[in-house]
Amino acid sequence: MIKLENITKTYDGKAQVHALKGVNLTIEDGEIFGIIGKSGAGKSTLVRCINMLERPTSGNVIIDEKNLTNMTDAQLRAERKHIGMIFQHFNLLSSRTVFDNIAFPLELIGASKEAIQKKVADLLELVGLTDRQFNYPAQLSGGQKQRVGIARALASDPNILLCDEATSALDPQTTKSILELLKDINQRLGITIVIITHEMAVIKEICNRVAVIEGGVIKEAGRVVDVFTNPQSQTMKDFVKSVINMELPAGIAKMGITDQPAPGYDMLVRLRFKGAATNEPVVASVVQRFHTYVSVLYGNIDYIQDEPFGYLIVVIMGSMEQQAKAFEYIKELPIGSEVLGYVPRNH
Ligand SMILES: Nc1ncnc2c1ncn2[C@@H]1O[C@H](COP(=O)(O)OP(=O)(O)OP(=O)(O)O)[C@@H](O)[C@H]1O
């Protein structure tokens, strides 16, 4: 488990920069945890505090019950063997082949030639680069370079892998294949993965939980599916908007929506579903119970990994009393719901 307790980081210079202002986070073993934020939010500083490449100004970094903040440099070097890291620009050694790049950390710890040969061969297979082992980095695509970076990071058998904007220099297709590889590594080897990114699509693709950081402060954290379906902070709402359109479609917005119920007006409702609730026959049961008509104006179903979520915009027609009763019923169902307003009948 990774526990960050009240981490602050101030960079001293001509003007002091308070990059982290009291960050508290717990990352469980085996999860893929995303940290999202805009440029300058403090993401890199935060991830570098986890392996103490950057020493926090105050607070504690506790990994598997060991407090890294109290360790000497020698103790830290030993501890970092359990924490691999990959970078946006790969940081490969250009004068070494793929094989020798992956072997490098093993050479540093004095592993035998045979052990290196075996380990590197296994890692090459894991990342799908066996046929490229004698190439130099300049002969590889971005995606292949990142695969080398991943293999090198795994050479010391870490139980944590930190990814600092690891897919930001890659095209969408290559990003997808690298994220699939990371997911595979997480599932096969049980490695905890921490992903720093400014792209919500990356979070949606592979993270179990996410925290959003702005101005050195964690604004919100939670399960990805919860945050996507019900973001609380403005920062998270903005990020969610970048991958899911929760705005009212223009045609609906133009219907002349009012705030208050009135005779001759129908109720405009947004229903939010996730997981098993996606199968709830909401519309049919409202129609049956309250003898109303329900018309579906807009719908969108998406998947976060294997979990479905989505929303429907419906109009509930009938008397004001029927509409109110129908919504009372909907509110009790295990789905999200909100009245968006009222629209003139026969809109
Ligand atoms: N070594 C440093 N010295 C002084 N200020 C720094 C240093 N490193 C980062 N900062 C400042 O700390 C703040 C947070 O930077 P950080 O790199 O952690 O943000 P980020 O979210 O990773 O941004 P980006 O996505 O642009 O890399 C910024 O204002 C940055 O200018």
The ligand as an SDF file (V2000), in Angstrom:
LIG
                    3D

 31 33  0  0  0  0  0  0  0  0999 V2000
   12.5910   21.8810  -10.0820 N   0  0  0  0  0  0  0  0  0  0  0  0
   11.6920   22.8440   -9.9850 C   0  0  0  0  0  0  0  0  0  0  0  0
   12.0040   24.0810   -9.5470 N   0  0  0  0  0  0  0  0  0  0  0  0
   11.0840   25.0600   -9.4200 C   0  0  0  0  0  0  0  0  0  0  0  0
    9.7740   24.9020   -9.7260 N   0  0  0  0  0  0  0  0  0  0  0  0
    9.3850   23.7020  -10.1710 C   0  0  0  0  0  0  0  0  0  0  0  0
   10.3080   22.6050  -10.3320 C   0  0  0  0  0  0  0  0  0  0  0  0
    9.6230   21.5380  -10.7880 N   0  0  0  0  0  0  0  0  0  0  0  0
    8.3300   21.9370  -10.9210 C   0  0  0  0  0  0  0  0  0  0  0  0
    8.1910   23.2180  -10.5440 N   0  0  0  0  0  0  0  0  0  0  0  0
    6.9210   24.0000  -10.5050 C   0  0  0  0  0  0  0  0  0  0  0  0
    5.9980   23.2810   -9.7010 O   0  0  0  0  0  0  0  0  0  0  0  0
    4.6860   23.3500  -10.2460 C   0  0  0  0  0  0  0  0  0  0  0  0
    4.1730   21.9380  -10.4980 C   0  0  0  0  0  0  0  0  0  0  0  0
    4.9830   21.3590  -11.5290 O   0  0  0  0  0  0  0  0  0  0  0  0
    4.8270   19.8490  -12.0240 P   0  0  0  0  0  0  0  0  0  0  0  0
    5.8720   19.5980  -13.0520 O   0  0  0  0  0  0  0  0  0  0  0  0
    4.7500   18.9600  -10.8580 O   0  0  0  0  0  0  0  0  0  0  0  0
    3.3830   19.9120  -12.7130 O   0  0  0  0  0  0  0  0  0  0  0  0
    2.7170   18.9130  -13.7610 P   0  0  0  0  0  0  0  0  0  0  0  0
    1.3000   18.8220  -13.3470 O   0  0  0  0  0  0  0  0  0  0  0  0
    3.4970   17.6660  -13.8380 O   0  0  0  0  0  0  0  0  0  0  0  0
    2.8310   19.7180  -15.0980 O   0  0  0  0  0  0  0  0  0  0  0  0
    3.2360   19.1910  -16.5850 P   0  0  0  0  0  0  0  0  0  0  0  0
    2.1290   18.2970  -17.0110 O   0  0  0  0  0  0  0  0  0  0  0  0
    3.2860   20.4680  -17.3720 O   0  0  0  0  0  0  0  0  0  0  0  0
    4.5480   18.5150  -16.4330 O   0  0  0  0  0  0  0  0  0  0  0  0
    4.7920   24.2000  -11.4970 C   0  0  0  0  0  0  0  0  0  0  0  0
    4.4410   25.5230  -11.1640 O   0  0  0  0  0  0  0  0  0  0  0  0
    6.2590   24.1060  -11.8860 C   0  0  0  0  0  0  0  0  0  0  0  0
    6.6800   25.2540  -12.5590 O   0  0  0  0  0  0  0  0  0  0  0  0
  1  2  1  0
  2  3  1  0
  2  7  2  0
  3  4  2  0
  4  5  1  0
  5  6  2  0
  6  7  1  0
  6 10  1  0
  7  8  1  0
  8  9  2  0
  9 10  1  0
 10 11  1  0
 11 12  1  0
 11 30  1  0
 12 13  1  0
 13 14  1  0
 13 28  1  0
 14 15  1  0
 15 16  1  0
 16 17  2  0
 16 18  1  0
 16 19  1  0
 19 20  1  0
 20 21  2  0
 20 22  1  0
 20 23  1  0
 23 24  1  0
 24 25  2  0
 24 26  1  0
 24 27  1  0
 28 29  1  0
 28 30  1  0
 30 31  1  0
M  END
$$$$
